[in-house]
Amino acid sequence: MKLRNRILGTTLAAAVTCLGSTAFADGHEIGACLITKTDINPFFVKMKEGATAKAEELGISLSTFAGKVDGDHETQVQAVETCIASGAKGILITASDTKSIVPVLQQARDAGLLVIALDTPLEPIDSADATFATDNFEAGRLIGAWAAAKLGDEAANAKIAMLDLAESQPSVGVLRDQGFLTGFGIDVKDVSKWGDEDDPRIIGNEVTAGNEEGGRKAMENLLLKDPDINVVYTINEPSAAGAYETLKSFGKEEGVLIVSVDGGCPGVQNVDEGVIGATSQQYPLLMASLGVEAIAAWAADGTKPEPSPGLDFFNTGVSLVTGEAADGVPSIDVAEGLDRCWG
């Protein structure tokens, strides 16, 4: 699959020309900021690598910031304020709180900065000038459809654990959750939030903060509620790894389907080892490099990136990775997933 199927409509080399502004400490005259949820999750580590490499290529001074943990909204607000004060031309952000971050990002836009959301759409989505992201609903739908297909007729009797991201329900967590349930064939009621479903197959929702420890605790809480859970949706692969450790400690690792989203190399390796049944692979390096290119174009001539046709964001692609293909659910095998993985 060719992920880079479009180009930003400008000659990016023009962005590195002198714009009559004071140079940054590294001598570059264009500044940009990358603000991620954490600097620990491999997804955001790879995003930082992609942004750094592209910034170096284009002669842009890149400042990077991250929350202390996933959900650290206040640190992200402070980072935006720092970026505005620095004279940067643009901000790339994966927001922890997709609603509460909007006012300070509007201040950035009012100051002339281009705001690009990476991976996690803001709410509303047009609070950013553009969004480069996985189709997170489709990522969830693919793993839901795969799980339902693997269970076959027994899907009607499934007992599902939902391991979500955060109580604030950032858009990325809602989209993946609701996509999974839709793919599994469950009525999601209000698609803009999770937790209002009344399907008896859902044992419960627990939040994980997107890390292994959160996955362990969330899985333990849900197993105490119903020890016969046989399907586990996880917001990402670190939480999936934690969920598996709890299942194993309870002697429940056999006969439970774990599905996830990310596509990092450790997660794909877990698919190969049977820890995760299927994962939806996304491409953070591409998101970040496209975002830096967009800031370069904005600095050069005020060009803004266009969304993918029929969407309100630029779709950077998603592929289901599994060692057990299911009829009617498009997927790639583990070997291809390892070839494309990151982290």
ChimeraX attribute file (.defattr): number of C-alpha atoms within 10 A of each C-alpha:
attribute: neighborCount
match mode: 1-to-1
recipient: residues
	/A:1	7
	/A:2	6
	/A:3	11
	/A:4	11
	/A:5	8
	/A:6	10
	/A:7	12
	/A:8	15
	/A:9	12
	/A:10	19
	/A:11	13
	/A:12	19
	/A:13	14
	/A:14	14
	/A:15	23
	/A:16	18
	/A:17	14
	/A:18	13
	/A:19	12
	/A:20	7
	/A:21	10
	/A:22	12
	/A:23	14
	/A:24	16
	/A:25	8
	/A:26	10
	/A:27	11
	/A:28	19
	/A:29	22
	/A:30	28
	/A:31	23
	/A:32	26
	/A:33	26
	/A:34	27
	/A:35	27
	/A:36	27
	/A:37	23
	/A:38	21
	/A:39	20
	/A:40	15
	/A:41	19
	/A:42	19
	/A:43	22
	/A:44	22
	/A:45	17
	/A:46	20
	/A:47	25
	/A:48	23
	/A:49	16
	/A:50	20
	/A:51	27
	/A:52	22
	/A:53	17
	/A:54	21
	/A:55	23
	/A:56	12
	/A:57	12
	/A:58	19
	/A:59	20
	/A:60	27
	/A:61	20
	/A:62	24
	/A:63	17
	/A:64	18
	/A:65	21
	/A:66	22
	/A:67	22
	/A:68	16
	/A:69	17
	/A:70	22
	/A:71	21
	/A:72	16
	/A:73	20
	/A:74	15
	/A:75	18
	/A:76	26
	/A:77	20
	/A:78	13
	/A:79	23
	/A:80	24
	/A:81	15
	/A:82	15
	/A:83	24
	/A:84	23
	/A:85	11
	/A:86	14
	/A:87	18
	/A:88	26
	/A:89	24
	/A:90	28
	/A:91	30
	/A:92	28
	/A:93	30
	/A:94	25
	/A:95	30
	/A:96	30
	/A:97	23
	/A:98	22
	/A:99	18
	/A:100	17
	/A:101	19
	/A:102	20
	/A:103	12
	/A:104	16
	/A:105	23
	/A:106	15
	/A:107	14
	/A:108	22
	/A:109	19
	/A:110	11
	/A:111	14
	/A:112	15
	/A:113	23
	/A:114	27
	/A:115	24
	/A:116	29
	/A:117	28
	/A:118	29
	/A:119	27
	/A:120	24
	/A:121	29
	/A:122	27
	/A:123	16
	/A:124	11
	/A:125	18
	/A:126	14
	/A:127	21
	/A:128	22
	/A:129	16
	/A:130	25
	/A:131	30
	/A:132	28
	/A:133	25
	/A:134	27
	/A:135	23
	/A:136	28
	/A:137	21
	/A:138	22
	/A:139	27
	/A:140	32
	/A:141	25
	/A:142	31
	/A:143	31
	/A:144	29
	/A:145	22
	/A:146	29
	/A:147	26
	/A:148	22
	/A:149	19
	/A:150	17
	/A:151	15
	/A:152	10
	/A:153	10
	/A:154	10
	/A:155	18
	/A:156	13
	/A:157	11
	/A:158	19
	/A:159	19
	/A:160	25
	/A:161	25
	/A:162	24
	/A:163	31
	/A:164	27
	/A:165	30
	/A:166	19
	/A:167	14
	/A:168	16
	/A:169	19
	/A:170	22
	/A:171	26
	/A:172	23
	/A:173	27
	/A:174	24
	/A:175	25
	/A:176	30
	/A:177	30
	/A:178	28
	/A:179	26
	/A:180	32
	/A:181	25
	/A:182	20
	/A:183	22
	/A:184	21
	/A:185	15
	/A:186	19
	/A:187	15
	/A:188	20
	/A:189	13
	/A:190	11
	/A:191	15
	/A:192	11
	/A:193	18
	/A:194	21
	/A:195	17
	/A:196	11
	/A:197	18
	/A:198	11
	/A:199	10
	/A:200	12
	/A:201	17
	/A:202	18
	/A:203	19
	/A:204	19
	/A:205	21
	/A:206	23
	/A:207	23
	/A:208	28
	/A:209	22
	/A:210	25
	/A:211	23
	/A:212	20
	/A:213	18
	/A:214	22
	/A:215	31
	/A:216	23
	/A:217	19
	/A:218	25
	/A:219	30
	/A:220	21
	/A:221	17
	/A:222	20
	/A:223	19
	/A:224	9
	/A:225	12
	/A:226	15
	/A:227	14
	/A:228	16
	/A:229	22
	/A:230	20
	/A:231	24
	/A:232	22
	/A:233	27
	/A:234	34
	/A:235	30
	/A:236	30
	/A:237	31
	/A:238	26
	/A:239	29
	/A:240	32
	/A:241	24
	/A:242	24
	/A:243	30
	/A:244	23
	/A:245	21
	/A:246	22
	/A:247	20
	/A:248	12
	/A:249	12
	/A:250	12
	/A:251	9
	/A:252	17
	/A:253	18
	/A:254	11
	/A:255	10
	/A:256	19
	/A:257	21
	/A:258	27
	/A:259	28
	/A:260	33
	/A:261	28
	/A:262	28
	/A:263	30
	/A:264	28
	/A:265	19
	/A:266	18
	/A:267	30
	/A:268	33
	/A:269	18
	/A:270	19
	/A:271	25
	/A:272	21
	/A:273	11
	/A:274	17
	/A:275	22
	/A:276	26
	/A:277	25
	/A:278	32
	/A:279	33
	/A:280	31
	/A:281	26
	/A:282	27
	/A:283	24
	/A:284	30
	/A:285	23
	/A:286	20
	/A:287	25
	/A:288	31
	/A:289	20
	/A:290	24
	/A:291	32
	/A:292	27
	/A:293	25
	/A:294	29
	/A:295	31
	/A:296	30
	/A:297	23
	/A:298	21
	/A:299	24
	/A:300	20
	/A:301	13
	/A:302	13
	/A:303	16
	/A:304	18
	/A:305	24
	/A:306	18
	/A:307	14
	/A:308	14
	/A:309	9
	/A:310	7
	/A:311	10
	/A:312	15
	/A:313	24
	/A:314	22
	/A:315	20
	/A:316	22
	/A:317	22
	/A:318	24
	/A:319	24
	/A:320	27
	/A:321	32
	/A:322	26
	/A:323	19
	/A:324	17
	/A:325	18
	/A:326	15
	/A:327	11
	/A:328	9
	/A:329	15
	/A:330	13
	/A:331	24
	/A:332	16
	/A:333	18
	/A:334	21
	/A:335	15
	/A:336	13
	/A:337	27
	/A:338	18
	/A:339	10
	/A:340	16
	/A:341	21
	/A:342	23
	/A:343	15
